[in-house]
Amino acid sequence: MDLNDLRIFQMVALHGSVSKAAVELNYVQSNVTARIKLLERELHTPLFYRHRRGMILNTEGKRLLEYANDILAKFDELKKVFQDSSTPSGILEIGIVETVIALPKLLSSYLHTYPNVDLSLKAGVTEQLLQEVVDFKLDGAFVTGPIQHPMIEQYEVFQEELVIVSREASFSLDDITVKPLLLYNKGCSYRERMESWLKEEGIVPRKIIEFGTFDTIIGSVAAGVGLTIVPESTVSYLTMQGTIHCHRVPDPYREVTTVFIRRKDSHMTSSVEAFIDEIKKVTNPLLRT
């Protein structure tokens, strides 16, 4: 068994298909099949349930995948440590919640200063991005904090206020029993705040419609489909136009803090270190030189 065998196994497990894994890895299909069979012989156990449409991990395969993910993540981390240079360069993978409006300013400043960094952004909800940072899939992420996790360190970026957004100028909690709530998928901290508030008030929403993007949610609110909850700064331009209206959210659900998180035991590359320094400069003008 070698690392390449584990990568092949990991890819087959991800796609549930030898052919798809072969395309992803740029291998011939027969080579992928042979390596999986060799791995199974070496471990003295089948790793997949095989069926006409692909392959599904069995219990032993799921157990091996946990080890494989950990081993390969550590190996990739090791390469970063020894390949890192003092000048920020290479790929920097950052997660974001879509409502971080200060991000363009920060990214523009960072990329102007460090043009050799290839910045990759992945949008998601807080819970998902947190897990991807923990799993070494992201170098860091902007999420809603504070985050309570033993493997995570965090840097406060800014604070904002949540508001209820509707097309109408008036709003009461009773509206939620009449109109649908338009929310991000599970794992969104704004949604969790909204649900906690309604639970305390003893209000059951008429209906919750889940969306994956900010633009779709706000566009649907503006069309009169329903209500949502977002940071006030993200919709200020629409409120000035009169397209939508914002309504106050009570304490302790109103204030939200955006933080940048990273796994504390991961190697601090020069690119990540420079990125954190840039965050500090943007969020605290006194640090500017």
N, C-alpha and C positions, 0 to 999 in steps of 0.2 A: 504493500500500500504506500502511495506517495501523495503529495499535496494535489497533484493533477487529478488523481483518481477521486479525491474528495470534491474537487471543483466540478468534475463531470457528474458525480453523484448529486451534488447540490443543484446543478442546472437541470438535470432530469427530474429531480424532485420538484423544482420550481415550476417547470412547464408541464409535468405529467406526460412527457412524450420524449422518446429517444430522438425522433427526427427533428423536433423543434430545438432540443438541446444541441444537436449536431450543428444546426444552422447558426445558433447563437455562438457556439464555440469555434465555428469554422472547421469542424472535423467531419470526416466521412461517418455515415451512420453506423457502419459495421464496427468502426473503432470504438464508438461510444457504447454500443451493445457489448462488445468484448470486455471493455474495462468494467462495466457494471457486473457482468458475470464473474469476472476475476475477483472483484471486491466481495461478492457474495460467497465465492468459494473460500476466500481468505478468512472471512468472518464466520464461515460455517452456518450461514442462515440466509434465506431469501430476504430481500429488502423491500420488494414491491409486490402488490397484487397486479397481475397483468391481465388486461382485457382488450377487446377489439379496438377500442378507441384510445388506448394509452396505458399509463401506469399510475398506480396510486400507492403511496407509502403504506406499508404495514406497520405494526407496532415496533418492530426492530428497526425499520427504516426511519421512523420518526425519532427514535432514540439516537440513531447515528447522525441524523440531520442536526440535532442539537449540538453534538460534539463537533461536527463538520463546520457549522456556522461559527462556533467559538474559535476553533483552530484557525480557520481561514481569516477571520477578522483579526486575530492576533498576528498572523503572518503578514497581512497587509499593513498592520500598524508598525510592525518591525521594519518593513521596507521604507515606510515613511520616515522613520527615525533616522535611518542610515543614508537615505537619499536627500534628506532635507538640507538646504543650504541657508546661508544667512540672508540671502536676498529672496523675498517672497516670489514664488513662481509655482507653476503646476496647477493642478485642479483643486479648487476649494468648493466643497459641496455644502450648501446652506439651505435649511428649511425655513419656510415663512408661513405665517398665517396671512391671508390675503389683505387684512385690514391694517397692516403696518404701513401707514402713509408716509412715514419719515424715511422709508427704505430707499427710494430713488436718490435722495440727497446723499445718503451715506454711501451707496454703491458708486455713485458718480465720483465722489471724492476718493474712494478707495481705488477704483480702477484707473483713475487718472494718475494716482501716485504709484500704483504697482501694475503697470500694463502687462507684465509677464504672467499674471495670475489669470487662469481660466476659471471664471466664476460660474458655478452651476446652481440654479435655484429650483427648489421643489416646494410647491404649495401644498398645504394640508391643514388639518386641525391639530390643536395642541397635543392631544393624547397620542395621535399617530406620530407626530414629529418627535415627541419625547422618546417614544420607543425606538425610533430609528437612530436617534443620537446614542441611546443606550446600547444599541446593537452595532455600533460603529458604522452605520450606513450613511450617516451625515457627520460632517465635521462640527456642526453646530446648528442652532435653529432659533428663530425669533418666535416666541410663544407667549401665551398669557400666563403670568405668574401670580404669586410666587410658586415655585415648584418644590415640592417636598420629596426628594429622592436621594438616597445615600450615594449614588454614583454621579450626581449632577452638581456642577457649580454654575452659578448664574450671575449675570450682570444686568442691573436695571437699565432700561433704555428710556422709557418715559411712562407717564401716567395719563390716563384718559377717563372720560365719563361715558358710560353706556346710556343710550336713549332708545325709547320705543319709536319706531318709524312707521308712519301711516300716510295714506294719501290725503286723509281728512285733517282739518285743522283742530278738531276736538278728539279727545280720547278718554276712555274710562276702562277699568279692568273688565267691565261687563262686555266690552267689545270683543274680548278674547273668547267669549263663549258663543260669539256670533260669527266672527271672521277667522279664517285659518291663520295659524302661525307659520311663517316661512323661515325655516331655520337651517343652519348647517347640519351635516350628519353628526351622529353621536361622536363624542370626543371633543366637541367644540366647547370651550369654557364659557362663551357668551350664552350658549344654549343651556348649559348647566346652571348658570346664574338665573336665567329666566325661569327654568323649571323649579328651582328652589324657591324663588319668590312666589310663584303661583301656588306651590304646595303650601307655603305658609299662609297664604290668603284663602286657601281652600277652594281654589278655582281650577276647574278642569277645562282645558282648551277644547274648542269645538273640533279642531283638527290640526295636526301638524304635518306640513309638507316639507320634505327634506330636499335641499339643493346642495350642489357641490361648489358653486362659484358665487362670489359676491355680486358680480354684475347681474346675474340671473335673479338673485334675491331682490336686489334694489329695483330692477326693472319690473319685477312682478308686483312689488309694493306700489310703485308709481302707476301701474296699470289697474290698481284697485283689487288685486287678488287677495291680499291679506296684510298682516303686520309682521314686523321683525324687530330684532334688537341688535344694535351694532354700536361701535364707538362713534360719538357725535362728529368727530373730525372727518370721518370717512364720507359723510353725506352733507357736509356744510355747503358745498357748491350747489347741491340740489335744493337745499332749504332756501338759499338766497334766491334761487330761480322760482321758488314757489311750487316746485314739482312734487315735493313731499314735505311732511311736517314732522318735527321731533317732539317727543314728550318725555318728561323727566322720569327717571327711575329712582326709587327711594334707596336710602342707605339700608343695609350694608352692601347692596347689590350694584350700586352705581359705579364706583371707582374700579378701574382695572389697570393693572401694571403689565406692560410688555417687557419681557426679559430676553436676553440672549443666553442660551444654555449650551454647555458642552460637557462631555464626559470627563470628569476630573482626573481619571487615571490614564487618559489618552495622551499621546505625545503632543506637546504644544509646538506645532510646526511654525516656521517663521511667517507663513501666510496667515495662519489662525491668530498668532500673536499680533500681527500688524492689523488684522481685521478688528480685534478687540480694542486695540489702541484707537482705531478710527471711530469706533462706537463711542468711546469715552470723549473724544474730541467733539463729535457731533452733538452729544447729549449734554456736555458740560463745556460751554464756550471758554471758560477760564483755563481749560487745558490746551487751547489753541496756541500755537507758537507764532 
